[in-house]
Amino acid sequence: MREPLRVGFCLCGSFCTFERAYQQIRALLADGAEVTPILSFHAASTDTRFGAADEWCAKLEALTGKKVLATLPAVEPIGPKGYFDVLVVAPCTGSTLGKLANGISDTPVTLAVKSHLRRSRPVVIAVSTNDALGASFRNIALLKNVKHLYFVPMAQDDVVQKPNSLVADFSRIADTVGCALAGLQIQPLFFSE
């Protein structure tokens, strides 16, 4: 019998996409994956109109059966102990993109990525930021050239009101994971809605 795919699923502070991320965690679990939720400091502690932080933590723990990892000591062993086959960052905010592109690992999510990459295992990034085609575009380009980092296909979500905004197609996370595990970037990377 095949071992279940072990997925670390990181959520950053693009709170409007949390429900989409939750649905993709549910889909991965339905496909037989074992999923562990990892939250940035802000995701784990900020109440928004999209839900209270403690409610999201409880909801994720109930769904996955795993404790939310939301501290630096909790995520540091990810790489050394080989916790996951793949790490997903969905949503990945502009702040997290910038930290990853510049080697800053001072949040649970960025340290989880750093720790996971030490074993040359794939990291899947689902961008969700209002400045993707502005200040964050440089960071996306830098990360596109990092070995073992793969992007979920993305599109502008509101070209009139937010012309610099890009959001990944969260429904393509599982497909992107499959490609990443084979060492391939899913294509096309950019699409029109």
C-alpha positions in Angstrom: 0.0 0.0 0.0 1.2 3.5 -0.9 2.2 5.9 1.9 0.0 9.0 2.1 1.4 12.2 0.7 2.6 14.3 3.6 1.7 18.0 3.0 2.6 21.0 5.1 0.0 23.7 4.2 1.0 27.2 5.1 -1.5 30.1 5.3 -0.4 33.8 5.4 -2.4 36.9 6.0 -4.4 37.2 2.7 -7.5 36.5 4.8 -10.0 36.8 1.9 -8.6 33.6 0.4 -8.7 31.5 3.6 -12.0 29.8 2.6 -10.5 28.8 -0.8 -7.4 27.4 1.0 -9.6 25.5 3.4 -11.4 23.9 0.5 -8.1 22.8 -1.1 -7.0 21.3 2.2 -10.3 19.4 2.2 -9.6 18.2 -1.4 -6.1 17.0 -0.5 -7.4 15.1 2.4 -10.1 13.5 0.3 -7.4 12.4 -2.1 -5.7 10.6 0.8 -3.0 13.2 1.7 -2.0 13.8 5.3 -2.1 17.6 5.8 -0.6 19.7 8.6 -1.6 23.4 8.8 1.1 26.0 9.4 0.1 29.6 10.0 2.1 32.9 9.9 2.1 35.0 13.0 -0.6 37.2 11.5 -2.7 34.4 10.3 -2.7 32.7 13.7 -3.5 35.9 15.7 -5.5 38.4 13.6 -9.3 38.5 13.7 -10.8 39.9 10.5 -14.2 40.2 8.8 -13.3 36.8 7.3 -13.2 35.1 10.7 -11.5 35.1 14.1 -8.0 33.6 14.3 -8.8 31.1 17.0 -11.9 29.9 15.0 -9.7 29.4 11.9 -7.1 27.5 14.0 -9.8 25.3 15.5 -11.4 24.7 12.1 -8.1 23.7 10.6 -7.2 21.4 13.4 -10.7 19.7 13.3 -10.4 19.2 9.5 -6.8 17.9 9.5 -6.6 16.2 12.8 -3.2 17.9 13.2 -2.2 20.7 15.6 -1.6 24.1 13.8 2.1 24.9 13.7 2.4 28.7 14.4 5.7 29.3 16.1 9.3 29.2 15.1 10.3 26.3 17.4 7.4 24.3 16.0 8.4 24.6 12.3 12.2 24.5 12.7 12.4 20.7 12.7 10.4 20.4 9.4 13.6 19.9 7.3 15.9 18.1 9.7 13.1 15.5 10.5 11.7 15.4 7.0 8.1 16.0 8.1 6.7 16.6 4.6 6.9 15.5 1.0 5.7 18.9 -0.2 5.1 22.3 1.3 2.2 24.5 0.0 2.0 28.2 0.8 -1.5 29.3 0.0 -2.2 32.2 0.3 1.3 33.6 -0.1 1.3 37.3 0.5 3.5 40.0 -0.9 5.3 40.3 2.5 6.1 36.6 2.5 7.2 36.7 -1.2 9.6 39.5 -0.2 11.0 37.6 2.8 11.4 34.4 0.8 13.2 36.2 -2.1 15.6 37.8 0.3 16.3 34.9 2.6 14.5 36.2 5.6 13.1 33.4 7.7 11.5 35.2 10.7 7.9 33.9 10.5 6.6 30.3 10.9 5.9 30.2 7.2 9.2 31.5 5.9 11.2 29.3 8.4 9.0 26.3 7.3 10.0 27.0 3.7 13.7 27.4 4.5 13.7 24.3 6.7 11.8 22.2 4.1 14.1 23.3 1.2 17.2 22.1 3.1 16.1 18.6 1.9 15.6 19.8 -1.7 11.9 19.0 -1.5 9.2 21.0 -3.5 7.5 24.1 -2.3 4.3 25.2 -4.0 3.4 28.9 -3.8 -0.1 30.3 -4.4 0.3 34.1 -4.8 -2.4 36.4 -3.4 -1.3 40.0 -3.3 -2.5 43.4 -4.4 1.0 44.4 -5.5 2.1 41.4 -7.5 2.5 43.4 -10.7 4.0 46.3 -8.7 6.6 46.0 -5.9 6.2 42.2 -5.5 6.8 41.4 -9.2 10.6 41.5 -8.7 10.2 38.9 -5.9 8.1 36.6 -8.0 10.7 36.8 -10.8 13.5 36.0 -8.3 11.6 33.1 -6.8 10.7 31.7 -10.2 14.4 31.0 -10.6 14.8 29.2 -7.2 15.2 25.4 -7.5 12.4 23.4 -5.9 10.0 26.3 -5.9 6.8 26.1 -8.0 4.0 28.5 -8.6 0.2 27.8 -8.8 -1.1 29.4 -12.0 -2.3 33.0 -11.3 -4.3 35.8 -12.9 -5.3 39.4 -12.3 -8.4 39.3 -10.2 -9.7 42.8 -10.8 -8.0 44.7 -13.6 -10.0 47.9 -13.2 -10.0 48.4 -9.4 -6.7 46.5 -8.6 -4.6 46.5 -11.7 -1.4 45.2 -9.9 -3.2 42.4 -8.1 -2.7 38.7 -8.8 -4.4 35.7 -7.2 -3.5 32.1 -7.8 -6.2 29.7 -9.0 -6.5 27.7 -5.7 -8.4 24.9 -7.6 -5.1 24.2 -9.3 -3.1 23.6 -6.1 -3.4 19.8 -6.3 -2.3 19.8 -10.0 0.6 22.0 -9.2 1.6 19.7 -6.3 1.6 16.8 -8.7 3.8 18.6 -11.2 6.1 19.9 -8.5 6.6 16.3 -7.1 7.8 15.4 -10.7 10.1 18.5 -10.8 7.9 20.4 -13.2 6.4 23.9 -13.2 2.7 23.6 -14.2 1.9 25.6 -17.3 0.6 28.1 -18.2 1.8 30.1 -15.2 -0.3 33.2 -16.0 -3.8 33.0 -17.4 -6.8 35.3 -18.1 -10.0 35.0 -16.1 
